[in-house]
């Protein structure tokens, strides 16, 4: 019963991430989206394995409908679910400071992986877009922290969604 619940909630979070990824502001080498929030929730709620699998499934389903997947972007999606789960193993108590730490570490890691993937695709031209991408990342930080805090306080605690 518990495994079925984890699978169902993980599938719902992956579906939410795919929808948020589809409805994003996207150009050839720039994307503004909040698809990472359901992936971080999966990692926080169910640990690094379920979070990483949710990120993998999200990227591969999105890639099969919108073009061939590129390995480093898939790794970036996996990081969005994996790193919050790993951090939650090390830090037992959840509060706003922990959520800020999770958002900062995960977004900087995914930013670095996406930069490497974009460098593979377009060469050194990716560095021209780095300031805009960095500003976008910084703008998203408070929004993601507020949303994750509310999701944790108003959904995960009342519905007893706990890590495995």
C-alpha positions in Angstrom: 0.0 0.0 0.0 2.8 2.4 0.9 4.7 1.7 -2.3 1.6 2.3 -4.4 1.0 5.6 -2.7 4.6 6.7 -3.4 4.3 5.6 -7.0 1.0 7.5 -7.5 2.2 10.7 -5.9 5.5 10.5 -7.8 3.6 10.1 -11.0 1.4 13.1 -10.2 4.5 15.2 -9.4 6.1 14.1 -12.7 2.9 15.0 -14.6 2.9 18.4 -12.9 6.5 19.0 -13.8 5.8 18.1 -17.4 2.9 20.5 -17.6 4.9 23.3 -16.1 7.8 22.5 -18.5 5.4 22.6 -21.5 3.8 25.9 -20.4 7.1 27.8 -20.0 8.7 30.8 -21.7 11.2 29.1 -24.1 13.6 30.2 -26.8 16.3 28.2 -28.5 18.7 28.4 -25.6 16.7 30.0 -22.8 13.8 28.7 -20.6 11.9 30.3 -17.8 9.9 27.7 -16.0 9.0 26.4 -12.6 9.0 22.7 -13.5 11.6 22.1 -10.9 9.3 22.7 -7.9 7.4 19.3 -8.2 10.8 17.6 -8.7 12.1 19.1 -5.5 8.9 18.2 -3.7 9.5 14.6 -4.8 13.0 14.6 -3.4 12.0 16.2 -0.2 9.0 14.0 0.4 10.3 10.6 -0.8 14.1 10.7 -0.8 16.8 10.9 -3.5 15.9 7.8 -5.4 12.2 8.6 -6.0 13.2 12.3 -6.6 15.8 11.3 -9.2 13.5 8.9 -10.9 10.8 11.5 -11.1 13.3 13.9 -12.7 14.3 11.3 -15.2 10.7 10.4 -16.1 9.8 14.0 -16.5 12.7 14.8 -18.8 12.2 11.7 -21.0 8.5 12.1 -21.4 8.9 15.8 -22.2 11.8 14.9 -24.6 9.8 12.2 -26.5 7.0 14.7 -27.2 9.2 17.8 -27.9 12.4 16.4 -29.5 15.3 14.1 -28.7 16.7 14.2 -25.2 20.2 15.4 -24.5 22.0 13.6 -21.8 23.2 16.5 -19.7 19.8 18.1 -19.6 18.4 14.8 -18.4 21.1 14.8 -15.7 20.0 18.3 -14.7 16.4 17.2 -14.3 17.6 14.2 -12.2 19.5 16.6 -10.0 16.4 18.7 -9.3 14.9 15.6 -7.5 18.1 13.9 -6.3 19.9 16.7 -4.5 16.9 17.8 -2.3 16.5 14.1 -1.2 20.2 13.8 -0.4 20.1 17.1 1.6 17.1 15.9 3.5 19.0 12.7 4.5 21.7 14.9 6.0 19.4 17.5 7.6 16.5 16.0 9.5 14.5 19.1 10.5 12.8 21.2 7.8 12.5 24.9 8.2 12.8 28.0 5.9 16.6 28.0 6.2 16.8 24.4 5.1 14.5 25.1 2.1 16.7 28.1 1.2 19.7 25.8 1.3 18.0 23.2 -0.8 16.9 25.7 -3.5 20.4 27.4 -3.6 22.4 24.2 -3.9 20.1 22.5 -6.3 19.6 25.4 -8.6 23.3 26.2 -8.8 24.1 22.6 -9.6 21.4 22.4 -12.3 22.6 25.8 -13.6 26.1 24.4 -14.0 24.9 21.2 -15.7 22.7 23.2 -18.1 25.5 25.5 -18.9 27.7 22.5 -19.8 24.9 21.1 -21.9 24.4 24.4 -23.7 28.2 24.6 -24.3 28.1 21.2 -26.0 25.3 22.4 -28.2 26.4 26.0 -29.1 30.0 26.4 -28.1 31.3 29.5 -26.4 28.2 31.5 -27.4 26.5 30.2 -24.3 28.6 32.6 -22.2 26.8 35.5 -23.8 23.6 34.3 -22.3 25.0 33.5 -18.8 24.1 36.9 -17.3 20.5 36.6 -18.3 20.3 33.0 -17.1 21.9 33.9 -13.8 19.5 36.8 -13.2 16.6 34.5 -14.0 17.9 32.0 -11.5 18.2 34.7 -8.8 14.7 36.0 -9.5 13.3 32.4 -9.2 15.0 31.8 -5.8 12.5 33.7 -3.5 9.5 32.4 -5.5 10.7 28.8 -5.2 11.5 29.1 -1.5 8.0 30.6 -0.7 6.2 28.0 -2.8 8.2 25.1 -1.3 7.6 26.4 2.2 3.9 26.6 1.6 3.7 23.2 0.0 5.6 21.7 2.9 3.6 23.4 5.6 0.1 23.1 4.0 0.3 19.8 2.0 3.1 17.5 3.2 2.6 17.9 6.9 -1.2 17.8 7.0 -1.4 14.8 4.6 1.5 13.0 6.4 3.6 12.7 3.3 6.9 11.5 4.7 10.2 10.4 3.4 10.7 6.7 3.0 
